[in-house]
Amino acid sequence: MICRAELPELICYTFGYGGRKVDELAALVAQYDAVIIDVRLKPWTKQPGWSLSELKARFGEAYHWWRCLGNVNFAGGKPKLQDAKKGLGLLVQLIETSCPILLCGERNPWTCHRRMIAERLQKQTGCRIVHLPVLRPAGEKAPAQLTLPLDPPKRRKRS
């Protein structure tokens, strides 16, 4: 287990649960001695194990739902946080003493508002962002759940 005091730098982790099992998140929370910050606007889903009551029961004090970091523009377009000032202020305070894992449903961080939250936190604190799970190096066989490409989308060249 990695303790916050042992880390030479501030780190913000992100995790998208789409298609994953809660045990994966539990292993990461234990490994990084982390606190889960659920950044969904509405923390309920049909995917077993990922709704607010189930996460609270499983993780207790290590789980927090911060609606203020939820994306109110979830229908599309640029993400807009419910209360960015409040949410980022809370994260800045938290990262000084804990390792946060920003939790959302979208598996790919490049298409999820949690990446934007992590990047704003990085601008304010200089923290490093790590999108979990960290994929295995090329050549190593990865489980089927890790085969989703997580590279940033390629930009088209304009003529």
C-alpha positions as CSV (number, residue, x, y, z in Angstrom):
1,M,0.0,0.0,0.0
2,I,1.2,3.5,-0.9
3,C,0.7,6.1,1.9
4,R,0.0,9.8,1.0
5,A,3.0,10.9,3.1
6,E,5.3,8.6,1.1
7,L,4.5,10.3,-2.2
8,P,6.9,13.0,-3.4
9,E,4.2,14.6,-5.5
10,L,0.5,15.3,-5.5
11,I,-1.4,12.8,-7.7
12,C,-5.0,12.8,-8.9
13,Y,-6.3,9.5,-10.2
14,T,-9.3,9.0,-12.4
15,F,-11.4,5.9,-13.0
16,G,-14.2,5.2,-15.4
17,Y,-16.3,2.2,-14.3
18,G,-18.0,1.4,-17.6
19,G,-17.8,-2.4,-18.1
20,R,-15.7,-2.9,-15.0
21,K,-16.2,-4.5,-11.7
22,V,-16.2,-2.8,-8.3
23,D,-13.5,-5.2,-7.1
24,E,-11.1,-3.4,-9.6
25,L,-11.8,-0.1,-7.9
26,A,-11.5,-1.7,-4.4
27,A,-8.0,-3.0,-5.3
28,L,-6.9,0.4,-6.5
29,V,-8.3,2.2,-3.4
30,A,-6.3,-0.2,-1.2
31,Q,-3.2,0.0,-3.4
32,Y,-3.1,3.8,-3.4
33,D,-4.7,4.4,0.0
34,A,-7.1,6.5,-1.9
35,V,-10.4,8.3,-1.4
36,I,-13.1,8.0,-4.1
37,I,-14.7,11.2,-5.3
38,D,-17.8,10.3,-7.3
39,V,-18.2,13.2,-9.9
40,R,-21.4,12.0,-11.5
41,L,-24.3,14.4,-11.4
42,K,-26.6,11.5,-10.6
43,P,-24.9,8.5,-8.9
44,W,-27.3,5.8,-9.9
45,T,-26.9,3.2,-12.7
46,K,-28.2,-0.1,-13.8
47,Q,-24.7,-1.5,-13.7
48,P,-24.5,-3.6,-10.6
49,G,-22.3,-2.3,-7.7
50,W,-21.9,1.3,-9.0
51,S,-24.9,3.1,-7.5
52,L,-24.5,5.5,-4.5
53,S,-25.9,3.1,-1.8
54,E,-23.8,0.2,-3.0
55,L,-20.6,2.3,-3.1
56,K,-21.3,3.8,0.3
57,A,-21.9,0.3,1.8
58,R,-18.7,-1.1,0.1
59,F,-16.3,1.8,0.8
60,G,-17.7,3.7,3.8
61,E,-15.7,6.8,4.6
62,A,-13.5,6.3,1.6
63,Y,-16.4,7.1,-0.7
64,H,-17.8,10.6,-1.3
65,W,-20.4,11.9,-3.9
66,W,-19.7,15.5,-4.8
67,R,-22.6,16.5,-7.0
68,C,-20.9,19.9,-7.4
69,L,-18.5,18.2,-9.8
70,G,-21.3,16.6,-11.8
71,N,-21.6,17.6,-15.5
72,V,-24.9,19.4,-16.0
73,N,-24.3,19.4,-19.8
74,F,-24.4,15.7,-20.0
75,A,-26.5,15.8,-23.2
76,G,-23.5,16.8,-25.2
77,G,-21.2,19.6,-25.9
78,K,-18.6,21.2,-23.6
79,P,-18.8,19.9,-20.0
80,K,-20.2,22.3,-17.4
81,L,-19.8,21.5,-13.7
82,Q,-22.7,22.1,-11.4
83,D,-20.5,24.2,-9.1
84,A,-16.9,24.3,-10.3
85,K,-15.7,26.8,-7.7
86,K,-16.9,24.7,-4.8
87,G,-15.9,21.4,-6.2
88,L,-12.4,22.4,-7.2
89,G,-11.9,24.2,-3.8
90,L,-12.8,20.9,-2.1
91,L,-10.4,18.9,-4.3
92,V,-7.5,21.4,-3.7
93,Q,-8.0,20.9,0.1
94,L,-8.4,17.1,-0.2
95,I,-5.3,16.5,-2.4
96,E,-3.0,17.9,0.3
97,T,-3.9,15.0,2.6
98,S,-5.3,12.3,0.4
99,C,-5.0,10.7,-3.0
100,P,-8.3,11.2,-4.8
101,I,-9.7,8.9,-7.4
102,L,-12.3,10.8,-9.5
103,L,-15.0,8.3,-10.4
104,C,-17.4,8.5,-13.3
105,G,-19.2,6.1,-15.6
106,E,-17.4,6.8,-18.9
107,R,-14.6,4.3,-19.3
108,N,-12.5,6.5,-21.6
109,P,-11.0,9.5,-19.8
110,W,-10.7,11.4,-23.1
111,T,-14.5,11.5,-23.5
112,C,-15.3,12.2,-19.8
113,H,-15.6,15.3,-17.8
114,R,-13.5,13.8,-15.0
115,R,-10.4,14.5,-17.2
116,M,-11.4,18.2,-17.3
117,I,-11.7,18.2,-13.5
118,A,-8.3,16.6,-13.1
119,E,-6.7,19.0,-15.5
120,R,-8.2,22.0,-13.7
121,L,-6.9,20.6,-10.4
122,Q,-3.5,20.1,-12.0
123,K,-3.4,23.8,-13.0
124,Q,-4.2,24.8,-9.4
125,T,-1.9,22.4,-7.6
126,G,0.7,21.1,-10.0
127,C,-0.5,17.5,-9.4
128,R,0.2,14.7,-11.7
129,I,-2.9,13.0,-13.4
130,V,-3.0,9.2,-13.7
131,H,-6.0,7.6,-15.5
132,L,-6.6,4.2,-14.0
133,P,-6.2,1.4,-14.6
134,V,-2.7,1.9,-16.0
135,L,-2.5,-0.2,-19.2
136,R,0.1,-2.8,-19.6
137,P,3.1,-2.2,-21.9
138,A,2.8,-3.3,-25.6
139,G,3.5,-6.9,-26.0
140,E,1.9,-8.0,-22.7
141,K,-1.5,-9.6,-23.1
142,A,-4.2,-7.5,-21.4
143,P,-7.5,-8.8,-20.1
144,A,-10.4,-8.0,-22.5
145,Q,-11.6,-5.2,-20.3
146,L,-8.4,-3.3,-20.8
147,T,-8.4,-3.5,-24.6
148,L,-10.3,-0.2,-25.1
149,P,-7.9,2.4,-26.6
150,L,-7.4,5.3,-24.2
151,D,-5.3,7.5,-26.5
152,P,-6.5,11.0,-26.9
153,P,-8.6,11.5,-30.0
154,K,-6.6,12.5,-33.1
155,R,-7.3,16.0,-34.4
156,R,-8.2,16.4,-38.0
157,K,-6.1,18.7,-40.1
158,R,-8.0,21.5,-41.6
159,S,-7.5,22.4,-45.2
